[in-house]
Each structure stands twice: as structure tokens, then as C-alpha cells.
Amino acid sequence: MILLKNVRLSFPSLFKATSFNGEGEAKFSAVFLIPKGSDQEKQVNDEIKRVAVEAFGDQAKVIVERQNAGLRKLLRDGDGTEGFTADGEQKNGYAGHWFIKGSSKTAPKVVGRSRQPLTEADGFPYAGCMVNVQLDIWAQKNQFGKFINCKLLAVQFWEDGERLGGSSAADVDAFDKADDEEEWD
């Protein structure tokens, strides 16, 4: 298990399991943006290597290199093609970052700064906020292949951040108040 602190949250599906384009098994998931050159980048890479060597021994380097050359790359480059939309626009917040996706068939623990449980109705965590996250980097070694995977265990909302995806929180205080209301006939 690794703990990443104060990383940016993207594409959260923390309270309801979803599937990609409605296909495949629905899972809880989120993407975490890790600044390039940070201690978190080193922490993730070190854990990937440790797990690979423990599971695959002398084959570890070849297996991880093969995985990184394909579609199952674990740590992805926000400045590379994966950090851009199909329209060629760089995803908001991805420049200068690596990103990792964690997923799970079971709901992750989601808590606030004081470790109090959060629900979807609380409105956070949201895409763009800063979180602490627990991830389990684990080795798959079965009839489906040999890979390093990432399981999402828990997310702690840490602080507000600029929302990603162009959406913003509604502010009902921006509306004028009516002095009196007329009855509808």
C-alpha cells in the first residue's frame, strides 16, 4: 500500500461504480495527478519496481517495460498523448503531471480532513480538489497475463482546488432576492 499526499483528483467515480462507455464491469475509480519530479512520482515508481521484482523476479523489468509500451501502462504522462482529448486539447490540469488510475470492485473509503465519512451529497471530493489517497499496487499473474495493477483503497478530501472539466459549483447567493412573491393564478 502507498499513501500519496496532496495530489489532484480527476475523473472521480467514488460513490457509484461506473463502466467505461457503459461496457465492461462497473467499478469505483479515480485518476490522481502527480507532479513530475515530485516525491510521489518516485514513491509510485519505487513501489511498481518492488512489487514487480517480488512477483516476477528476473522477468520484472521486461514485464513492466512491455506493460508500459502498451495500453495497460500504470503511470501515464500528462504531457504525452494520454493527457490529451480526442480533439487534441490537453486535459485541464494534466500538463506537468504524471497520472495514475486506481479502481476497485468495492467502494473505497471516502473521508474528509477530520477522517469523517463523506457521501456523494456532501459535494466533495470533486474533480480538481486536492486529496490524500491510499492505493494498493499489486501484481497480476494468471491466465489473463502478467501485469502490475492499481487498486483504489481510500480517499481523503484535503483541500479545495480549481474544478476540472469546465464545471463550477453553483452559487445561489449570486441571485437577487425578490422583495415579494406573487401568487400564481
KAPEGI-V572852 format. One record per run of one state. SS is the DSSP state (2 for helix, 1 for strand, 0 for the rest). FROM is the first residue (numbers start at 1). TO is the last residue. Records with the same first field share a line. If there is no record, write none. Layout:
BEGIN
SS->FROM-TO / FROM-TO
END
This chain:
BEGIN
0->1-1 / 21-22 / 36-38 / 70-74 / 78-80 / 85-89 / 91-96 / 105-108 / 112-116 / 118-119 / 123-129 / 143-144 / 160-171 / 175-185
1->2-20 / 23-35 / 75-77 / 84-84 / 90-90 / 97-104 / 109-111 / 117-117 / 130-142 / 145-159
2->39-69 / 81-83 / 120-122 / 172-174
END
